[in-house]
Amino acid sequence: DWHHVALCKTGSHYGVYRDGVQVNYTYDTHEDAFSGILLIGAYIGGAYFDGHMDEIRITQNNYFEASPNAEFADAITVPTR
């Protein structure tokens, strides 16, 4: 099965969405600066994602107009094309 998965950040609020429905949330006020390698589909402990990924995109803006919250009450519109 194919699924649309998105991690969206708004201010200090982070939400994970699966097929448009918010499934996870966290709040973090730290100003992190990342300088390491970005791994997608790999786990530092040695386990890897067993499946296929397509059209991975990293953007700077709130493309889905997400508003993540602790009640998991948010939703986003999944692109159809």
C-alpha positions in Angstrom: 0.0 0.0 0.0 1.1 3.5 -0.8 0.8 6.3 1.8 1.4 10.0 1.9 3.6 10.9 4.9 4.5 14.4 5.9 6.3 16.0 8.8 5.2 19.6 9.2 6.6 22.3 11.6 4.8 25.4 12.6 6.7 27.6 15.0 7.7 25.1 17.8 4.9 22.6 16.9 5.7 19.5 14.9 3.1 17.1 13.5 3.4 13.9 11.5 0.6 13.2 9.0 -0.3 9.9 7.3 -2.7 10.2 4.3 -3.7 13.7 5.5 -4.5 12.7 9.2 -2.3 13.9 12.0 -0.9 10.8 13.8 1.8 12.3 16.0 2.8 15.6 17.7 5.7 17.1 19.6 6.6 20.6 20.9 10.2 21.8 20.9 11.5 25.3 21.5 15.2 24.6 21.0 17.0 26.3 18.2 18.9 23.4 16.7 21.6 23.7 14.1 22.2 20.5 12.2 25.6 19.9 10.6 25.6 16.1 10.1 24.5 13.9 7.2 20.8 13.6 6.5 19.7 10.0 6.5 16.3 9.1 5.0 15.2 5.5 5.4 18.1 4.6 7.6 18.5 4.1 11.3 21.9 4.8 12.9 21.5 1.6 14.9 21.7 -0.4 11.7 18.0 -1.1 10.8 16.8 0.2 7.4 13.4 1.1 6.0 12.1 -2.0 4.1 10.0 -0.6 1.3 10.0 2.0 -1.4 10.0 5.8 -1.2 9.1 8.2 -4.0 9.1 11.9 -4.5 10.8 12.9 -1.3 10.6 16.7 -0.9 12.0 19.0 1.8 10.6 22.6 1.7 11.1 25.7 3.9 7.5 26.8 3.9 4.2 25.4 5.4 3.2 23.8 2.1 0.1 22.0 3.5 -1.0 24.9 5.8 -0.6 22.5 8.7 -1.5 23.4 12.3 -0.2 20.5 14.4 -1.6 20.2 17.9 -1.5 17.8 20.9 -5.0 16.6 20.4 -4.2 15.2 16.9 -7.1 17.3 15.6 -5.4 18.7 12.5 -5.5 17.4 8.9 -3.9 18.4 5.7 -4.9 18.0 2.1 -2.9 15.3 0.3 -1.9 16.3 -3.2 -3.6 14.3 -5.9 -0.9 14.9 -8.6 
